[in-house]
Amino acid sequence: MAVRGFPREHRRENLVCIDAKRDHRRPHLLHGEWRTIHRDLVGWGGSCPCSRRSRPTISADDNVPRMLAFKLGGKASLPSAPEVKPQVLTPPRATASLATVKKGEELYQRYCGGCHGDVAVSGGVLPDLRYSGALANQHWLRIVRDGVLGLYGMVGFSKELSRQDAEAIRAYVIFRANQSLAENPETRK
């Protein structure tokens, strides 16, 4: 298999694969010395985690995106990954009816799931809404409907979602946050 992006004389059959968060040893080169520098963005990212068909194999807490540069044939070790504080679930109590949660699930999957993750579990690229502080207050409506976070990429959905629709989505995310908390009590504060 040819490797795209390398000059023909530098292409090799095998490449090095390392765990950039946990493997701090010098990666071993498989084919002698190359006289080039290779740079990689590492971490869970790109469009895959946003896909509804993609299920994260790591948690968002394990995602430490960073740029690594290798001088092939070099002898340096990888720097340690920065420490990341785990997220803590503190959802409000689930009080909505089952019908509201079901409606919220349908709306979430249609309008939110493509970016924020299938079944309200983010792949780590965009915020996991189960951890949102806006679940407990009216700021949720300003974000979802009015687009107050538009400068950060979160558009408003006032033309697509009524106030009741946005509240149903919030009810679903609160339900999922409480469900996740019951399944994993160590995520509790």
C-alpha positions in Angstrom: 0.0 0.0 0.0 1.5 3.4 -1.0 1.5 6.2 1.5 0.1 9.4 0.1 1.8 12.7 0.9 5.4 11.3 0.9 7.7 11.7 -2.0 8.0 8.4 -3.9 11.5 7.6 -2.6 10.2 7.9 1.0 7.1 5.7 0.7 7.1 2.5 2.7 4.9 -0.5 3.1 4.6 -0.2 6.9 4.0 2.7 9.1 4.4 3.3 12.9 1.3 3.3 15.1 1.6 4.5 18.7 -0.7 5.5 21.5 0.2 9.1 21.7 -1.5 9.6 25.1 0.1 6.6 26.9 3.1 5.5 24.9 6.0 7.9 25.7 8.8 5.7 24.3 10.6 6.5 21.1 8.7 4.9 18.2 10.7 2.3 16.4 11.1 2.9 12.6 10.4 -0.1 10.5 12.5 0.8 7.5 15.8 2.4 8.4 16.3 6.1 8.5 14.2 8.6 6.6 15.5 12.2 6.2 12.3 14.0 6.7 10.0 15.3 9.5 6.6 13.9 9.9 3.8 15.9 11.8 0.5 14.5 13.0 -2.5 15.8 14.8 -3.4 13.2 17.3 -6.6 12.7 19.3 -10.1 11.7 18.6 -11.4 14.1 16.1 -12.3 14.9 12.5 -15.8 14.1 11.3 -16.0 10.5 12.4 -17.1 11.3 16.0 -19.8 13.5 14.6 -21.2 10.6 12.5 -24.3 8.9 13.9 -22.8 5.6 12.8 -19.5 6.2 14.7 -19.4 5.1 18.3 -16.5 6.4 20.4 -14.1 3.8 21.7 -12.6 6.2 24.1 -14.3 8.7 26.4 -14.1 12.4 25.9 -11.9 12.6 29.0 -9.3 10.5 27.2 -9.2 12.7 24.2 -6.1 14.9 24.3 -5.7 16.4 20.9 -2.3 17.8 20.2 0.3 18.2 17.4 3.2 15.7 17.4 6.3 16.1 15.2 8.7 13.3 14.5 12.1 13.4 12.9 12.2 10.0 11.5 15.3 8.3 12.7 15.3 10.7 15.7 16.0 9.6 19.3 13.8 11.8 21.4 10.8 10.6 23.5 7.3 11.9 23.3 6.3 14.4 25.9 3.8 13.3 28.5 0.2 14.2 27.6 -1.2 17.0 29.6 -3.4 16.1 32.6 -7.1 16.4 31.8 -9.7 16.7 34.6 -12.6 14.3 34.0 -16.0 15.8 33.4 -18.6 15.5 36.2 -22.3 14.8 35.6 -24.5 17.1 37.6 -27.8 17.0 35.8 -31.1 18.3 37.1 -33.7 15.8 38.2 -35.6 14.3 35.3 -39.2 15.4 35.7 -40.7 15.3 32.2 -43.3 12.9 31.0 -42.2 9.8 29.0 -44.1 11.3 26.0 -42.0 14.5 26.2 -38.8 12.6 26.5 -39.7 10.5 23.5 -40.5 13.6 21.4 -37.3 15.1 22.6 -35.3 12.1 21.5 -36.8 12.2 18.0 -36.0 16.0 17.7 -32.5 15.5 19.2 -31.7 12.7 16.7 -32.9 15.0 13.9 -31.4 18.3 14.8 -28.6 17.7 17.4 -27.2 14.1 17.1 -25.2 14.8 13.9 -22.9 17.1 15.9 -23.4 16.3 19.6 -23.5 12.5 19.2 -25.9 9.7 18.8 -28.2 9.1 21.9 -26.7 12.3 23.5 -23.2 10.8 23.9 -20.6 13.1 22.2 -17.6 11.7 20.4 -15.4 14.3 22.1 -15.2 16.8 19.3 -18.2 19.0 20.2 -19.7 19.4 23.7 -21.4 16.5 25.3 -24.8 18.1 26.2 -25.3 15.7 29.2 -22.7 17.8 31.0 -24.1 21.2 30.0 -24.8 23.7 32.8 -27.5 25.1 30.6 -29.7 22.1 31.3 -30.7 23.6 34.6 -31.7 27.1 33.4 -33.4 29.1 30.7 -30.0 29.7 29.0 -30.7 26.5 27.2 -33.4 28.2 25.1 -31.1 31.1 24.3 -28.5 28.7 23.1 -30.7 26.3 21.1 -33.2 28.7 19.7 -31.5 32.2 19.7 -28.0 31.1 18.8 -26.2 33.0 21.5 -23.2 30.7 20.9 -23.2 31.4 17.2 -19.6 32.8 17.3 -18.5 29.3 18.6 -20.4 27.4 15.9 -23.7 26.7 17.6 -26.3 28.1 15.3 -29.8 28.9 16.5 -32.8 26.8 15.5 -35.6 29.2 16.2 -37.0 28.7 12.7 -37.0 24.9 13.0 -37.8 24.4 16.7 -40.6 25.9 18.8 -40.0 26.7 22.5 -41.8 23.4 23.4 -39.5 21.5 21.0 -36.4 22.9 22.6 -37.8 22.1 26.0 -38.5 18.5 24.8 -34.9 18.1 23.6 -33.7 19.4 27.0 -35.9 16.9 28.7 -34.4 14.1 26.7 -30.8 15.2 27.4 -31.6 15.5 31.1 -33.1 12.0 30.9 -30.0 10.7 29.2 -27.7 12.5 31.7 -29.5 10.9 34.6 -29.5 7.5 32.9 -25.7 7.8 32.4 -25.2 8.8 36.0 -27.2 5.8 37.2 -25.0 3.5 34.9 -21.7 5.1 36.0 -21.9 6.5 39.5 -18.2 7.5 39.4 -19.1 10.4 37.1 -20.9 12.0 40.0 -19.4 15.0 41.8 
